[in-house]
Amino acid sequence: MKRLETFMLFIAAATVLALSISYRSHETPVELASSSAREQDFSSHDRFVVLADWDNEAVFDRQTGLVWERSANLYFGSWAAAKKRCEKLSLGKHTGWRLPTIFELASLVDPNVPSPGPTLPSGHPFSAVPRFYWSSTSDLNNNANAWGVGFNIGDVGSGVKSAIDYIWCVRDGDGLRMTPL
């Protein structure tokens, strides 16, 4: 029950954060990056757009305005290695990647999807999403730990930064010009 309460708290905080961030509106070929689009709830089919202009290696999340790696199961490492990998990433000829905050990462969890998951919205375009993923958010109660999301059961938890877990990079989508797949 405590995990469910913690999870719901993070989802609520992520929702508030996502709604409080201001985005610039830009005209795009398919008008995916408009700020009014981010104020809506989308079905998973409409929410995620595979970006053809990015060699189909990235996915735009219309609900949050973030761009995610499409293949989320390719890399794993410690928390420090995760941060470095994202900072050096060039995907679809684009840089500016980073490790997501816990709120950003938790925004991908669909609490209606049962374990064993992955607990992503049905119809999502991501490749296999196995287990626990690092966020950039350190645990304020224990600096040796960082927060992450276990997509196999949809929980938010704190793990030792030296542990080996999965890495899923993200970048901001402001000013994005894209063509969907």
C-alpha positions as CSV (number, residue, x, y, z in Angstrom):
1,M,0.0,0.0,0.0
2,K,2.9,2.3,0.8
3,R,4.3,1.8,-2.7
4,L,1.0,2.7,-4.2
5,E,0.8,5.9,-2.1
6,T,4.4,6.8,-3.1
7,F,3.7,6.1,-6.7
8,M,0.5,8.2,-6.7
9,L,2.3,11.1,-5.0
10,F,5.0,11.1,-7.8
11,I,2.4,10.9,-10.5
12,A,0.5,13.8,-9.0
13,A,3.7,15.8,-8.7
14,A,4.7,14.9,-12.3
15,T,1.4,16.0,-13.5
16,V,1.6,19.3,-11.7
17,L,5.2,19.8,-13.0
18,A,4.2,19.0,-16.6
19,L,1.3,21.4,-16.5
20,S,3.3,24.2,-14.9
21,I,6.1,24.2,-17.4
22,S,5.6,26.9,-20.1
23,Y,6.3,25.9,-23.6
24,R,6.8,28.1,-26.7
25,S,4.4,27.4,-29.5
26,H,5.9,26.7,-32.9
27,E,4.4,25.9,-36.2
28,T,5.5,22.5,-37.4
29,P,4.4,20.4,-40.4
30,V,2.0,18.4,-38.2
31,E,1.5,21.0,-35.4
32,L,2.6,18.5,-32.8
33,A,4.5,20.9,-30.6
34,S,1.8,23.4,-29.9
35,S,1.3,24.3,-26.2
36,S,-2.4,23.7,-26.4
37,A,-1.7,20.1,-27.3
38,R,0.3,19.6,-24.1
39,E,-2.7,20.7,-22.0
40,Q,-4.7,17.7,-23.2
41,D,-4.8,14.1,-22.3
42,F,-4.0,11.9,-25.2
43,S,-4.7,8.2,-26.0
44,S,-1.4,6.4,-26.2
45,H,-1.8,6.1,-30.0
46,D,-2.1,9.9,-30.2
47,R,0.3,10.8,-27.3
48,F,3.5,9.3,-28.8
49,V,4.9,10.1,-32.2
50,V,7.8,8.3,-33.7
51,L,10.0,10.9,-35.4
52,A,11.0,10.0,-38.9
53,D,13.2,13.1,-39.2
54,W,15.2,11.6,-36.3
55,D,15.9,8.3,-38.2
56,N,12.9,6.8,-36.3
57,E,15.2,6.6,-33.2
58,A,13.2,9.0,-31.0
59,V,9.6,9.5,-29.8
60,F,7.9,12.8,-29.1
61,D,5.5,12.7,-26.2
62,R,2.8,15.2,-27.0
63,Q,1.5,15.3,-23.4
64,T,4.8,16.3,-21.8
65,G,6.7,17.9,-24.8
66,L,9.6,15.6,-24.2
67,V,11.6,13.5,-26.7
68,W,12.5,10.0,-25.6
69,E,14.8,7.4,-27.0
70,R,12.7,4.8,-28.8
71,S,14.9,1.9,-27.8
72,A,14.9,2.0,-24.1
73,N,16.6,-1.3,-23.4
74,L,20.0,-0.9,-25.0
75,Y,22.2,0.4,-22.2
76,F,22.7,0.0,-18.5
77,G,25.2,1.1,-15.9
78,S,25.6,3.0,-12.7
79,W,23.9,6.3,-12.0
80,A,27.1,8.2,-12.9
81,A,27.5,6.2,-16.1
82,A,23.9,6.9,-17.0
83,K,24.3,10.6,-16.7
84,K,27.5,10.6,-18.8
85,R,25.9,8.4,-21.5
86,C,22.9,10.7,-21.9
87,E,25.1,13.8,-22.0
88,K,27.2,12.3,-24.8
89,L,24.3,10.9,-26.8
90,S,23.7,11.9,-30.4
91,L,20.5,10.3,-31.6
92,G,18.9,11.0,-34.9
93,K,21.6,13.6,-35.4
94,H,20.5,15.5,-32.3
95,T,22.3,16.2,-29.1
96,G,21.1,17.8,-25.8
97,W,20.1,14.5,-24.2
98,R,20.0,14.0,-20.5
99,L,18.9,11.6,-17.8
100,P,15.2,12.4,-17.0
101,T,14.0,13.7,-13.6
102,I,12.0,11.3,-11.6
103,F,8.8,13.3,-12.5
104,E,9.5,13.0,-16.2
105,L,10.3,9.3,-16.0
106,A,7.2,8.5,-13.8
107,S,5.0,10.4,-16.3
108,L,5.4,7.4,-18.6
109,V,3.8,5.0,-16.2
110,D,0.2,4.0,-16.8
111,P,-1.2,2.8,-13.4
112,N,-3.9,0.9,-15.2
113,V,-1.4,-1.5,-16.7
114,P,-0.9,-4.5,-14.4
115,S,2.3,-6.1,-13.4
116,P,4.4,-7.7,-14.9
117,G,4.2,-4.8,-17.3
118,P,5.8,-3.0,-18.9
119,T,3.6,-0.4,-17.2
120,L,3.5,2.0,-20.2
121,P,0.4,3.0,-21.9
122,S,-0.9,0.3,-24.3
123,G,0.1,0.9,-27.9
124,H,3.3,2.8,-26.9
125,P,6.0,2.8,-29.6
126,F,9.0,2.0,-27.4
127,S,11.0,-1.2,-27.7
128,A,11.1,-3.5,-24.7
129,V,11.2,-1.7,-21.4
130,P,12.6,-4.3,-19.0
131,R,12.9,-3.2,-15.4
132,F,14.4,-0.4,-13.3
133,Y,15.5,2.9,-14.9
134,W,17.6,5.6,-13.4
135,S,16.4,9.2,-13.1
136,S,18.7,12.2,-12.5
137,T,17.0,12.8,-9.1
138,S,19.1,12.1,-6.1
139,D,17.4,10.7,-3.0
140,L,17.5,13.6,-0.5
141,N,17.3,11.2,2.4
142,N,20.4,9.3,1.3
143,N,22.8,10.9,-1.1
144,A,24.3,7.5,-2.1
145,N,20.9,6.7,-3.7
146,A,18.9,8.1,-6.7
147,W,15.3,7.7,-7.7
148,G,14.1,5.5,-10.5
149,V,11.1,3.8,-11.9
150,G,10.6,0.0,-12.2
151,F,8.5,-0.3,-15.3
152,N,8.0,-4.1,-14.7
153,I,5.6,-3.2,-11.8
154,G,5.2,0.5,-12.2
155,D,6.8,1.5,-8.9
156,V,9.0,4.5,-8.0
157,G,11.9,3.6,-5.8
158,S,15.3,4.7,-4.6
159,G,18.4,2.6,-5.5
160,V,22.1,2.7,-4.7
161,K,23.9,4.9,-7.3
162,S,26.6,2.3,-7.8
163,A,24.0,-0.4,-8.8
164,I,23.7,-1.4,-12.5
165,D,20.3,-0.4,-13.9
166,Y,18.9,0.7,-17.2
167,I,19.4,4.1,-18.9
168,W,16.7,5.9,-20.9
169,C,17.6,9.3,-22.1
170,V,15.3,12.3,-22.8
171,R,15.6,15.8,-24.2
172,D,13.3,18.8,-24.3
173,G,11.2,19.1,-27.4
174,D,10.8,22.9,-27.5
175,G,11.2,24.4,-30.9
176,L,11.0,20.9,-32.5
177,R,10.3,20.6,-36.1
178,M,9.3,17.0,-36.9
179,T,7.6,14.7,-39.3
180,P,5.9,11.7,-37.8
181,L,6.6,8.1,-39.0
